[in-house]
Amino acid sequence: MRQVTIYTTRHCPYCVSAKRLLSSKGVVPIEIDVEQSAEALAQMLQRSGRRTVPQIFVNDMHVGGFDDLARLDQKAELDRLLRA
C-alpha cells in the first residue's frame, strides 16, 4: 500500500469525505492540518500549487482534492493507484 498524505483543516466537510473514502479503502492517511501551522500551509502550496483543502498525495503524486479522489474511485482507478 502506498503512503497517502492529506492536507486538511478541522472544519472542512470535503476533508472529512476524503478521509472517509480513503478509510473505506483501508488507508490511514498522514493528515497535516494547515490551520495549525503556517509552515504546513506553505508546504501544501509548494507541493500542490493550490490553496484549498483537502490536497491529497499518493506517495509524491498529487491527486488533487476530494472531487478528484472521488472521480478516480468512480473510474475504478483509485484502488490501482493505492496498490501500485
PDB file of N, CA, C and O in Angstrom:
ATOM      1  N   MET A   1       0.864  -1.177   0.000  1.00  0.00           N
ATOM      2  CA  MET A   1       0.000   0.000   0.000  1.00  0.00           C
ATOM      3  C   MET A   1       0.906   1.234   0.000  1.00  0.00           C
ATOM      4  O   MET A   1       1.906   1.299   0.715  1.00  0.00           O
ATOM      5  N   ARG A   2       0.531   2.179  -0.802  1.00  0.00           N
ATOM      6  CA  ARG A   2       1.300   3.421  -0.899  1.00  0.00           C
ATOM      7  C   ARG A   2       0.971   4.364   0.251  1.00  0.00           C
ATOM      8  O   ARG A   2      -0.077   4.254   0.887  1.00  0.00           O
ATOM      9  N   GLN A   3       1.879   5.281   0.502  1.00  0.00           N
ATOM     10  CA  GLN A   3       1.668   6.290   1.537  1.00  0.00           C
ATOM     11  C   GLN A   3       0.760   7.393   0.995  1.00  0.00           C
ATOM     12  O   GLN A   3       0.990   7.906  -0.100  1.00  0.00           O
ATOM     13  N   VAL A   4      -0.255   7.751   1.748  1.00  0.00           N
ATOM     14  CA  VAL A   4      -1.177   8.812   1.365  1.00  0.00           C
ATOM     15  C   VAL A   4      -1.056   9.945   2.379  1.00  0.00           C
ATOM     16  O   VAL A   4      -1.111   9.727   3.589  1.00  0.00           O
ATOM     17  N   THR A   5      -0.892  11.143   1.864  1.00  0.00           N
ATOM     18  CA  THR A   5      -0.829  12.344   2.695  1.00  0.00           C
ATOM     19  C   THR A   5      -1.993  13.241   2.307  1.00  0.00           C
ATOM     20  O   THR A   5      -2.267  13.444   1.124  1.00  0.00           O
ATOM     21  N   ILE A   6      -2.669  13.772   3.307  1.00  0.00           N
ATOM     22  CA  ILE A   6      -3.800  14.656   3.051  1.00  0.00           C
ATOM     23  C   ILE A   6      -3.643  15.916   3.907  1.00  0.00           C
ATOM     24  O   ILE A   6      -3.521  15.847   5.130  1.00  0.00           O
ATOM     25  N   TYR A   7      -3.651  17.055   3.236  1.00  0.00           N
ATOM     26  CA  TYR A   7      -3.617  18.349   3.904  1.00  0.00           C
ATOM     27  C   TYR A   7      -5.056  18.753   4.184  1.00  0.00           C
ATOM     28  O   TYR A   7      -5.892  18.748   3.280  1.00  0.00           O
ATOM     29  N   THR A   8      -5.346  19.100   5.426  1.00  0.00           N
ATOM     30  CA  THR A   8      -6.725  19.329   5.845  1.00  0.00           C
ATOM     31  C   THR A   8      -6.844  20.557   6.743  1.00  0.00           C
ATOM     32  O   THR A   8      -5.858  21.189   7.122  1.00  0.00           O
ATOM     33  N   THR A   9      -8.109  20.863   7.065  1.00  0.00           N
ATOM     34  CA  THR A   9      -8.444  21.752   8.177  1.00  0.00           C
ATOM     35  C   THR A   9      -9.507  21.033   9.001  1.00  0.00           C
ATOM     36  O   THR A   9     -10.121  20.074   8.531  1.00  0.00           O
ATOM     37  N   ARG A  10      -9.718  21.488  10.205  1.00  0.00           N
ATOM     38  CA  ARG A  10     -10.652  20.796  11.107  1.00  0.00           C
ATOM     39  C   ARG A  10     -12.113  20.913  10.686  1.00  0.00           C
ATOM     40  O   ARG A  10     -12.909  20.026  10.995  1.00  0.00           O
ATOM     41  N   HIS A  11     -12.482  21.980   9.992  1.00  0.00           N
ATOM     42  CA  HIS A  11     -13.891  22.229   9.708  1.00  0.00           C
ATOM     43  C   HIS A  11     -14.256  22.050   8.240  1.00  0.00           C
ATOM     44  O   HIS A  11     -15.228  22.640   7.769  1.00  0.00           O
ATOM     45  N   CYS A  12     -13.512  21.269   7.535  1.00  0.00           N
ATOM     46  CA  CYS A  12     -13.705  21.099   6.094  1.00  0.00           C
ATOM     47  C   CYS A  12     -14.500  19.824   5.807  1.00  0.00           C
ATOM     48  O   CYS A  12     -14.002  18.724   6.047  1.00  0.00           O
ATOM     49  N   PRO A  13     -15.730  19.958   5.296  1.00  0.00           N
ATOM     50  CA  PRO A  13     -16.521  18.758   5.005  1.00  0.00           C
ATOM     51  C   PRO A  13     -15.917  17.905   3.890  1.00  0.00           C
ATOM     52  O   PRO A  13     -16.085  16.686   3.893  1.00  0.00           O
ATOM     53  N   TYR A  14     -15.224  18.520   2.946  1.00  0.00           N
ATOM     54  CA  TYR A  14     -14.592  17.747   1.881  1.00  0.00           C
ATOM     55  C   TYR A  14     -13.417  16.932   2.419  1.00  0.00           C
ATOM     56  O   TYR A  14     -13.130  15.841   1.927  1.00  0.00           O
ATOM     57  N   CYS A  15     -12.748  17.470   3.428  1.00  0.00           N
ATOM     58  CA  CYS A  15     -11.664  16.728   4.083  1.00  0.00           C
ATOM     59  C   CYS A  15     -12.223  15.480   4.767  1.00  0.00           C
ATOM     60  O   CYS A  15     -11.651  14.395   4.666  1.00  0.00           O
ATOM     61  N   VAL A  16     -13.345  15.649   5.460  1.00  0.00           N
ATOM     62  CA  VAL A  16     -13.997  14.527   6.127  1.00  0.00           C
ATOM     63  C   VAL A  16     -14.398  13.470   5.099  1.00  0.00           C
ATOM     64  O   VAL A  16     -14.196  12.277   5.325  1.00  0.00           O
ATOM     65  N   SER A  17     -14.961  13.898   3.979  1.00  0.00           N
ATOM     66  CA  SER A  17     -15.376  12.959   2.933  1.00  0.00           C
ATOM     67  C   SER A  17     -14.178  12.228   2.335  1.00  0.00           C
ATOM     68  O   SER A  17     -14.248  11.027   2.073  1.00  0.00           O
ATOM     69  N   ALA A  18     -13.089  12.944   2.123  1.00  0.00           N
ATOM     70  CA  ALA A  18     -11.887  12.319   1.562  1.00  0.00           C
ATOM     71  C   ALA A  18     -11.336  11.280   2.529  1.00  0.00           C
ATOM     72  O   ALA A  18     -10.972  10.179   2.116  1.00  0.00           O
ATOM     73  N   LYS A  19     -11.274  11.619   3.802  1.00  0.00           N
ATOM     74  CA  LYS A  19     -10.765  10.665   4.796  1.00  0.00           C
ATOM     75  C   LYS A  19     -11.685   9.456   4.905  1.00  0.00           C
ATOM     76  O   LYS A  19     -11.217   8.332   5.088  1.00  0.00           O
ATOM     77  N   ARG A  20     -12.975   9.679   4.795  1.00  0.00           N
ATOM     78  CA  ARG A  20     -13.942   8.571   4.851  1.00  0.00           C
ATOM     79  C   ARG A  20     -13.747   7.637   3.652  1.00  0.00           C
ATOM     80  O   ARG A  20     -13.757   6.417   3.811  1.00  0.00           O
ATOM     81  N   LEU A  21     -13.572   8.205   2.459  1.00  0.00           N
ATOM     82  CA  LEU A  21     -13.358   7.380   1.264  1.00  0.00           C
ATOM     83  C   LEU A  21     -12.062   6.589   1.387  1.00  0.00           C
ATOM     84  O   LEU A  21     -12.029   5.395   1.088  1.00  0.00           O
ATOM     85  N   LEU A  22     -11.003   7.244   1.823  1.00  0.00           N
ATOM     86  CA  LEU A  22      -9.729   6.542   1.989  1.00  0.00           C
ATOM     87  C   LEU A  22      -9.847   5.442   3.040  1.00  0.00           C
ATOM     88  O   LEU A  22      -9.303   4.352   2.864  1.00  0.00           O
ATOM     89  N   SER A  23     -10.548   5.722   4.117  1.00  0.00           N
ATOM     90  CA  SER A  23     -10.754   4.719   5.162  1.00  0.00           C
ATOM     91  C   SER A  23     -11.491   3.499   4.617  1.00  0.00           C
ATOM     92  O   SER A  23     -11.185   2.368   4.995  1.00  0.00           O
ATOM     93  N   SER A  24     -12.457   3.724   3.733  1.00  0.00           N
ATOM     94  CA  SER A  24     -13.203   2.605   3.144  1.00  0.00           C
ATOM     95  C   SER A  24     -12.306   1.716   2.284  1.00  0.00           C
ATOM     96  O   SER A  24     -12.645   0.568   1.994  1.00  0.00           O
ATOM     97  N   LYS A  25     -11.157   2.262   1.881  1.00  0.00           N
ATOM     98  CA  LYS A  25     -10.178   1.509   1.086  1.00  0.00           C
ATOM     99  C   LYS A  25      -9.096   0.899   1.974  1.00  0.00           C
ATOM    100  O   LYS A  25      -8.150   0.289   1.476  1.00  0.00           O
ATOM    101  N   GLY A  26      -9.237   1.065   3.291  1.00  0.00           N
ATOM    102  CA  GLY A  26      -8.252   0.537   4.224  1.00  0.00           C
ATOM    103  C   GLY A  26      -7.017   1.409   4.374  1.00  0.00           C
ATOM    104  O   GLY A  26      -5.980   0.948   4.851  1.00  0.00           O
ATOM    105  N   VAL A  27      -7.126   2.674   3.966  1.00  0.00           N
ATOM    106  CA  VAL A  27      -5.993   3.599   4.004  1.00  0.00           C
ATOM    107  C   VAL A  27      -6.121   4.511   5.221  1.00  0.00           C
ATOM    108  O   VAL A  27      -7.173   5.103   5.461  1.00  0.00           O
ATOM    109  N   VAL A  28      -5.037   4.613   5.983  1.00  0.00           N
ATOM    110  CA  VAL A  28      -4.948   5.581   7.076  1.00  0.00           C
ATOM    111  C   VAL A  28      -3.936   6.626   6.614  1.00  0.00           C
ATOM    112  O   VAL A  28      -2.729   6.398   6.685  1.00  0.00           O
ATOM    113  N   PRO A  29      -4.424   7.770   6.142  1.00  0.00           N
ATOM    114  CA  PRO A  29      -3.508   8.771   5.593  1.00  0.00           C
ATOM    115  C   PRO A  29      -2.736   9.511   6.678  1.00  0.00           C
ATOM    116  O   PRO A  29      -3.151   9.568   7.835  1.00  0.00           O
ATOM    117  N   ILE A  30      -1.619  10.067   6.279  1.00  0.00           N
ATOM    118  CA  ILE A  30      -0.909  11.025   7.117  1.00  0.00           C
ATOM    119  C   ILE A  30      -1.656  12.336   6.952  1.00  0.00           C
ATOM    120  O   ILE A  30      -1.733  12.879   5.850  1.00  0.00           O
ATOM    121  N   GLU A  31      -2.201  12.840   8.036  1.00  0.00           N
ATOM    122  CA  GLU A  31      -3.013  14.058   7.978  1.00  0.00           C
ATOM    123  C   GLU A  31      -2.207  15.246   8.486  1.00  0.00           C
ATOM    124  O   GLU A  31      -1.621  15.203   9.568  1.00  0.00           O
ATOM    125  N   ILE A  32      -2.187  16.301   7.690  1.00  0.00           N
ATOM    126  CA  ILE A  32      -1.466  17.515   8.056  1.00  0.00           C
ATOM    127  C   ILE A  32      -2.480  18.655   8.084  1.00  0.00           C
ATOM    128  O   ILE A  32      -3.052  19.023   7.057  1.00  0.00           O
ATOM    129  N   ASP A  33      -2.691  19.207   9.280  1.00  0.00           N
ATOM    130  CA  ASP A  33      -3.655  20.286   9.475  1.00  0.00           C
ATOM    131  C   ASP A  33      -2.973  21.619   9.168  1.00  0.00           C
ATOM    132  O   ASP A  33      -2.086  22.049   9.906  1.00  0.00           O
ATOM    133  N   VAL A  34      -3.382  22.269   8.087  1.00  0.00           N
ATOM    134  CA  VAL A  34      -2.741  23.520   7.664  1.00  0.00           C
ATOM    135  C   VAL A  34      -3.211  24.724   8.476  1.00  0.00           C
ATOM    136  O   VAL A  34      -2.619  25.798   8.374  1.00  0.00           O
ATOM    137  N   GLU A  35      -4.268  24.565   9.284  1.00  0.00           N
ATOM    138  CA  GLU A  35      -4.704  25.652  10.174  1.00  0.00           C
ATOM    139  C   GLU A  35      -3.740  25.806  11.343  1.00  0.00           C
ATOM    140  O   GLU A  35      -3.604  26.894  11.903  1.00  0.00           O
ATOM    141  N   GLN A  36      -3.091  24.746  11.701  1.00  0.00           N
ATOM    142  CA  GLN A  36      -2.235  24.745  12.883  1.00  0.00           C
ATOM    143  C   GLN A  36      -0.804  25.198  12.610  1.00  0.00           C
ATOM    144  O   GLN A  36      -0.042  25.455  13.542  1.00  0.00           O
ATOM    145  N   SER A  37      -0.439  25.295  11.324  1.00  0.00           N
ATOM    146  CA  SER A  37       0.959  25.584  11.021  1.00  0.00           C
ATOM    147  C   SER A  37       1.099  26.344   9.710  1.00  0.00           C
ATOM    148  O   SER A  37       0.678  25.871   8.655  1.00  0.00           O
ATOM    149  N   ALA A  38       1.692  27.519   9.792  1.00  0.00           N
ATOM    150  CA  ALA A  38       1.973  28.289   8.576  1.00  0.00           C
ATOM    151  C   ALA A  38       2.966  27.543   7.694  1.00  0.00           C
ATOM    152  O   ALA A  38       2.915  27.640   6.468  1.00  0.00           O
ATOM    153  N   GLU A  39       3.862  26.804   8.319  1.00  0.00           N
ATOM    154  CA  GLU A  39       4.842  26.016   7.572  1.00  0.00           C
ATOM    155  C   GLU A  39       4.148  24.899   6.777  1.00  0.00           C
ATOM    156  O   GLU A  39       4.508  24.635   5.629  1.00  0.00           O
ATOM    157  N   ALA A  40       3.164  24.256   7.387  1.00  0.00           N
ATOM    158  CA  ALA A  40       2.414  23.203   6.692  1.00  0.00           C
ATOM    159  C   ALA A  40       1.628  23.784   5.514  1.00  0.00           C
ATOM    160  O   ALA A  40       1.561  23.169   4.450  1.00  0.00           O
ATOM    161  N   LEU A  41       1.035  24.963   5.702  1.00  0.00           N
ATOM    162  CA  LEU A  41       0.316  25.617   4.613  1.00  0.00           C
ATOM    163  C   LEU A  41       1.269  25.949   3.470  1.00  0.00           C
ATOM    164  O   LEU A  41       0.940  25.728   2.304  1.00  0.00           O
ATOM    165  N   ALA A  42       2.437  26.472   3.793  1.00  0.00           N
ATOM    166  CA  ALA A  42       3.433  26.798   2.760  1.00  0.00           C
ATOM    167  C   ALA A  42       3.874  25.541   2.022  1.00  0.00           C
ATOM    168  O   ALA A  42       4.058  25.555   0.805  1.00  0.00           O
ATOM    169  N   GLN A  43       4.040  24.457   2.769  1.00  0.00           N
ATOM    170  CA  GLN A  43       4.430  23.186   2.146  1.00  0.00           C
ATOM    171  C   GLN A  43       3.337  22.696   1.183  1.00  0.00           C
ATOM    172  O   GLN A  43       3.637  22.238   0.080  1.00  0.00           O
ATOM    173  N   MET A  44       2.071  22.796   1.607  1.00  0.00           N
ATOM    174  CA  MET A  44       0.962  22.379   0.751  1.00  0.00           C
ATOM    175  C   MET A  44       0.930  23.219  -0.524  1.00  0.00           C
ATOM    176  O   MET A  44       0.769  22.685  -1.622  1.00  0.00           O
ATOM    177  N   LEU A  45       1.083  24.528  -0.373  1.00  0.00           N
ATOM    178  CA  LEU A  45       1.079  25.419  -1.538  1.00  0.00           C
ATOM    179  C   LEU A  45       2.212  25.081  -2.498  1.00  0.00           C
ATOM    180  O   LEU A  45       2.018  25.070  -3.714  1.00  0.00           O
ATOM    181  N   GLN A  46       3.383  24.807  -1.958  1.00  0.00           N
ATOM    182  CA  GLN A  46       4.528  24.466  -2.792  1.00  0.00           C
ATOM    183  C   GLN A  46       4.302  23.139  -3.517  1.00  0.00           C
ATOM    184  O   GLN A  46       4.594  23.024  -4.707  1.00  0.00           O
ATOM    185  N   ARG A  47       3.791  22.156  -2.813  1.00  0.00           N
ATOM    186  CA  ARG A  47       3.613  20.827  -3.413  1.00  0.00           C
ATOM    187  C   ARG A  47       2.472  20.787  -4.418  1.00  0.00           C
ATOM    188  O   ARG A  47       2.586  20.145  -5.462  1.00  0.00           O
ATOM    189  N   SER A  48       1.358  21.475  -4.108  1.00  0.00           N
ATOM    190  CA  SER A  48       0.164  21.330  -4.936  1.00  0.00           C
ATOM    191  C   SER A  48      -0.103  22.519  -5.852  1.00  0.00           C
ATOM    192  O   SER A  48      -0.739  22.372  -6.895  1.00  0.00           O
ATOM    193  N   GLY A  49       0.382  23.693  -5.465  1.00  0.00           N
ATOM    194  CA  GLY A  49       0.059  24.899  -6.213  1.00  0.00           C
ATOM    195  C   GLY A  49      -1.362  25.376  -5.954  1.00  0.00           C
ATOM    196  O   GLY A  49      -1.856  26.265  -6.648  1.00  0.00           O
ATOM    197  N   ARG A  50      -2.019  24.795  -4.966  1.00  0.00           N
ATOM    198  CA  ARG A  50      -3.408  25.139  -4.637  1.00  0.00           C
ATOM    199  C   ARG A  50      -3.527  25.589  -3.190  1.00  0.00           C
ATOM    200  O   ARG A  50      -2.735  25.199  -2.331  1.00  0.00           O
ATOM    201  N   ARG A  51      -4.542  26.426  -2.937  1.00  0.00           N
ATOM    202  CA  ARG A  51      -4.775  26.962  -1.584  1.00  0.00           C
ATOM    203  C   ARG A  51      -5.931  26.261  -0.871  1.00  0.00           C
ATOM    204  O   ARG A  51      -6.113  26.455   0.330  1.00  0.00           O
ATOM    205  N   THR A  52      -6.704  25.463  -1.574  1.00  0.00           N
ATOM    206  CA  THR A  52      -7.881  24.839  -0.978  1.00  0.00           C
ATOM    207  C   THR A  52      -7.528  23.481  -0.385  1.00  0.00           C
ATOM    208  O   THR A  52      -6.556  22.838  -0.782  1.00  0.00           O
ATOM    209  N   VAL A  53      -8.347  23.067   0.576  1.00  0.00           N
ATOM    210  CA  VAL A  53      -8.187  21.742   1.172  1.00  0.00           C
ATOM    211  C   VAL A  53      -9.422  20.919   0.875  1.00  0.00           C
ATOM    212  O   VAL A  53     -10.504  21.476   0.685  1.00  0.00           O
ATOM    213  N   PRO A  54      -9.285  19.622   0.833  1.00  0.00           N
ATOM    214  CA  PRO A  54      -8.060  18.870   1.038  1.00  0.00           C
ATOM    215  C   PRO A  54      -7.180  18.874  -0.208  1.00  0.00           C
ATOM    216  O   PRO A  54      -7.653  19.085  -1.324  1.00  0.00           O
ATOM    217  N   GLN A  55      -5.913  18.641   0.009  1.00  0.00           N
ATOM    218  CA  GLN A  55      -4.983  18.335  -1.066  1.00  0.00           C
ATOM    219  C   GLN A  55      -4.401  16.975  -0.721  1.00  0.00           C
ATOM    220  O   GLN A  55      -3.879  16.760   0.373  1.00  0.00           O
ATOM    221  N   ILE A  56      -4.502  16.057  -1.682  1.00  0.00           N
ATOM    222  CA  ILE A  56      -4.201  14.655  -1.426  1.00  0.00           C
ATOM    223  C   ILE A  56      -3.050  14.208  -2.315  1.00  0.00           C
ATOM    224  O   ILE A  56      -3.009  14.500  -3.510  1.00  0.00           O
ATOM    225  N   PHE A  57      -2.119  13.491  -1.695  1.00  0.00           N
ATOM    226  CA  PHE A  57      -0.960  12.952  -2.399  1.00  0.00           C
ATOM    227  C   PHE A  57      -0.873  11.454  -2.137  1.00  0.00           C
ATOM    228  O   PHE A  57      -1.042  10.998  -1.006  1.00  0.00           O
ATOM    229  N   VAL A  58      -0.610  10.703  -3.188  1.00  0.00           N
ATOM    230  CA  VAL A  58      -0.292   9.289  -3.061  1.00  0.00           C
ATOM    231  C   VAL A  58       1.185   9.180  -3.385  1.00  0.00           C
ATOM    232  O   VAL A  58       1.609   9.417  -4.516  1.00  0.00           O
ATOM    233  N   ASN A  59       1.966   8.816  -2.367  1.00  0.00           N
ATOM    234  CA  ASN A  59       3.418   8.972  -2.420  1.00  0.00           C
ATOM    235  C   ASN A  59       3.691  10.431  -2.781  1.00  0.00           C
ATOM    236  O   ASN A  59       3.262  11.321  -2.048  1.00  0.00           O
ATOM    237  N   ASP A  60       4.373  10.702  -3.859  1.00  0.00           N
ATOM    238  CA  ASP A  60       4.650  12.088  -4.248  1.00  0.00           C
ATOM    239  C   ASP A  60       3.727  12.584  -5.359  1.00  0.00           C
ATOM    240  O   ASP A  60       3.877  13.710  -5.833  1.00  0.00           O
ATOM    241  N   MET A  61       2.787  11.758  -5.770  1.00  0.00           N
ATOM    242  CA  MET A  61       1.876  12.137  -6.858  1.00  0.00           C
ATOM    243  C   MET A  61       0.692  12.928  -6.306  1.00  0.00           C
ATOM    244  O   MET A  61      -0.020  12.463  -5.417  1.00  0.00           O
ATOM    245  N   HIS A  62       0.496  14.127  -6.846  1.00  0.00           N
ATOM    246  CA  HIS A  62      -0.629  14.962  -6.428  1.00  0.00           C
ATOM    247  C   HIS A  62      -1.899  14.447  -7.085  1.00  0.00           C
ATOM    248  O   HIS A  62      -2.017  14.444  -8.311  1.00  0.00           O
ATOM    249  N   VAL A  63      -2.848  14.010  -6.265  1.00  0.00           N
ATOM    250  CA  VAL A  63      -4.137  13.521  -6.757  1.00  0.00           C
ATOM    251  C   VAL A  63      -5.096  14.685  -6.954  1.00  0.00           C
ATOM    252  O   VAL A  63      -5.885  14.692  -7.899  1.00  0.00           O
ATOM    253  N   GLY A  64      -5.029  15.674  -6.058  1.00  0.00           N
ATOM    254  CA  GLY A  64      -5.933  16.814  -6.113  1.00  0.00           C
ATOM    255  C   GLY A  64      -6.770  16.865  -4.855  1.00  0.00           C
ATOM    256  O   GLY A  64      -6.311  16.492  -3.775  1.00  0.00           O
ATOM    257  N   GLY A  65      -8.008  17.330  -5.000  1.00  0.00           N
ATOM    258  CA  GLY A  65      -8.919  17.440  -3.872  1.00  0.00           C
ATOM    259  C   GLY A  65      -9.879  16.273  -3.808  1.00  0.00           C
ATOM    260  O   GLY A  65      -9.682  15.253  -4.468  1.00  0.00           O
ATOM    261  N   PHE A  66     -10.931  16.431  -3.002  1.00  0.00           N
ATOM    262  CA  PHE A  66     -11.888  15.347  -2.835  1.00  0.00           C
ATOM    263  C   PHE A  66     -12.578  14.976  -4.138  1.00  0.00           C
ATOM    264  O   PHE A  66     -12.737  13.792  -4.435  1.00  0.00           O
ATOM    265  N   ASP A  67     -12.992  15.971  -4.923  1.00  0.00           N
ATOM    266  CA  ASP A  67     -13.673  15.670  -6.189  1.00  0.00           C
ATOM    267  C   ASP A  67     -12.782  14.826  -7.100  1.00  0.00           C
ATOM    268  O   ASP A  67     -13.259  13.903  -7.760  1.00  0.00           O
ATOM    269  N   ASP A  68     -11.501  15.142  -7.133  1.00  0.00           N
ATOM    270  CA  ASP A  68     -10.555  14.370  -7.951  1.00  0.00           C
ATOM    271  C   ASP A  68     -10.424  12.947  -7.422  1.00  0.00           C
ATOM    272  O   ASP A  68     -10.396  11.991  -8.197  1.00  0.00           O
ATOM    273  N   LEU A  69     -10.343  12.809  -6.099  1.00  0.00           N
ATOM    274  CA  LEU A  69     -10.239  11.489  -5.480  1.00  0.00           C
ATOM    275  C   LEU A  69     -11.485  10.655  -5.776  1.00  0.00           C
ATOM    276  O   LEU A  69     -11.381   9.479  -6.126  1.00  0.00           O
ATOM    277  N   ALA A  70     -12.660  11.264  -5.635  1.00  0.00           N
ATOM    278  CA  ALA A  70     -13.923  10.565  -5.897  1.00  0.00           C
ATOM    279  C   ALA A  70     -14.032  10.157  -7.366  1.00  0.00           C
ATOM    280  O   ALA A  70     -14.534   9.079  -7.684  1.00  0.00           O
ATOM    281  N   ARG A  71     -13.557  11.025  -8.254  1.00  0.00           N
ATOM    282  CA  ARG A  71     -13.585  10.712  -9.683  1.00  0.00           C
ATOM    283  C   ARG A  71     -12.715   9.497  -9.983  1.00  0.00           C
ATOM    284  O   ARG A  71     -13.106   8.627 -10.761  1.00  0.00           O
ATOM    285  N   LEU A  72     -11.539   9.435  -9.368  1.00  0.00           N
ATOM    286  CA  LEU A  72     -10.668   8.264  -9.549  1.00  0.00           C
ATOM    287  C   LEU A  72     -11.364   6.998  -9.058  1.00  0.00           C
ATOM    288  O   LEU A  72     -11.260   5.943  -9.683  1.00  0.00           O
ATOM    289  N   ASP A  73     -12.069   7.108  -7.942  1.00  0.00           N
ATOM    290  CA  ASP A  73     -12.776   5.950  -7.407  1.00  0.00           C
ATOM    291  C   ASP A  73     -13.897   5.522  -8.340  1.00  0.00           C
ATOM    292  O   ASP A  73     -14.088   4.325  -8.559  1.00  0.00           O
ATOM    293  N   GLN A  74     -14.639   6.469  -8.893  1.00  0.00           N
ATOM    294  CA  GLN A  74     -15.734   6.149  -9.808  1.00  0.00           C
ATOM    295  C   GLN A  74     -15.235   5.471 -11.080  1.00  0.00           C
ATOM    296  O   GLN A  74     -15.932   4.642 -11.664  1.00  0.00           O
ATOM    297  N   LYS A  75     -14.029   5.829 -11.502  1.00  0.00           N
ATOM    298  CA  LYS A  75     -13.436   5.233 -12.701  1.00  0.00           C
ATOM    299  C   LYS A  75     -12.709   3.929 -12.388  1.00  0.00           C
ATOM    300  O   LYS A  75     -12.078   3.343 -13.267  1.00  0.00           O
ATOM    301  N   ALA A  76     -12.794   3.473 -11.141  1.00  0.00           N
ATOM    302  CA  ALA A  76     -12.115   2.254 -10.681  1.00  0.00           C
ATOM    303  C   ALA A  76     -10.601   2.360 -10.815  1.00  0.00           C
ATOM    304  O   ALA A  76      -9.921   1.353 -11.008  1.00  0.00           O
ATOM    305  N   GLU A  77     -10.072   3.581 -10.713  1.00  0.00           N
ATOM    306  CA  GLU A  77      -8.624   3.788 -10.806  1.00  0.00           C
ATOM    307  C   GLU A  77      -7.984   3.994  -9.434  1.00  0.00           C
ATOM    308  O   GLU A  77      -6.768   3.857  -9.298  1.00  0.00           O
ATOM    309  N   LEU A  78      -8.771   4.315  -8.431  1.00  0.00           N
ATOM    310  CA  LEU A  78      -8.211   4.616  -7.118  1.00  0.00           C
ATOM    311  C   LEU A  78      -7.567   3.383  -6.491  1.00  0.00           C
ATOM    312  O   LEU A  78      -6.465   3.474  -5.950  1.00  0.00           O
ATOM    313  N   ASP A  79      -8.233   2.238  -6.555  1.00  0.00           N
ATOM    314  CA  ASP A  79      -7.665   1.016  -5.973  1.00  0.00           C
ATOM    315  C   ASP A  79      -6.323   0.693  -6.615  1.00  0.00           C
ATOM    316  O   ASP A  79      -5.371   0.338  -5.919  1.00  0.00           O
ATOM    317  N   ARG A  80      -6.243   0.811  -7.913  1.00  0.00           N
ATOM    318  CA  ARG A  80      -4.991   0.532  -8.629  1.00  0.00           C
ATOM    319  C   ARG A  80      -3.904   1.495  -8.177  1.00  0.00           C
ATOM    320  O   ARG A  80      -2.768   1.088  -7.931  1.00  0.00           O
ATOM    321  N   LEU A  81      -4.250   2.755  -8.069  1.00  0.00           N
ATOM    322  CA  LEU A  81      -3.278   3.768  -7.678  1.00  0.00           C
ATOM    323  C   LEU A  81      -2.760   3.502  -6.254  1.00  0.00           C
ATOM    324  O   LEU A  81      -1.567   3.652  -5.987  1.00  0.00           O
ATOM    325  N   LEU A  82      -3.650   3.114  -5.356  1.00  0.00           N
ATOM    326  CA  LEU A  82      -3.250   2.880  -3.978  1.00  0.00           C
ATOM    327  C   LEU A  82      -2.396   1.632  -3.810  1.00  0.00           C
ATOM    328  O   LEU A  82      -1.624   1.536  -2.856  1.00  0.00           O
ATOM    329  N   ARG A  83      -2.521   0.687  -4.711  1.00  0.00           N
ATOM    330  CA  ARG A  83      -1.812  -0.573  -4.567  1.00  0.00           C
ATOM    331  C   ARG A  83      -0.631  -0.726  -5.523  1.00  0.00           C
ATOM    332  O   ARG A  83       0.131  -1.688  -5.423  1.00  0.00           O
ATOM    333  N   ALA A  84      -0.482   0.207  -6.436  1.00  0.00           N
ATOM    334  CA  ALA A  84       0.580   0.097  -7.456  1.00  0.00           C
ATOM    335  C   ALA A  84       1.955   0.225  -6.842  1.00  0.00           C
ATOM    336  O   ALA A  84       2.958   0.156  -7.553  1.00  0.00           O
TER     337      ALA A  84
END
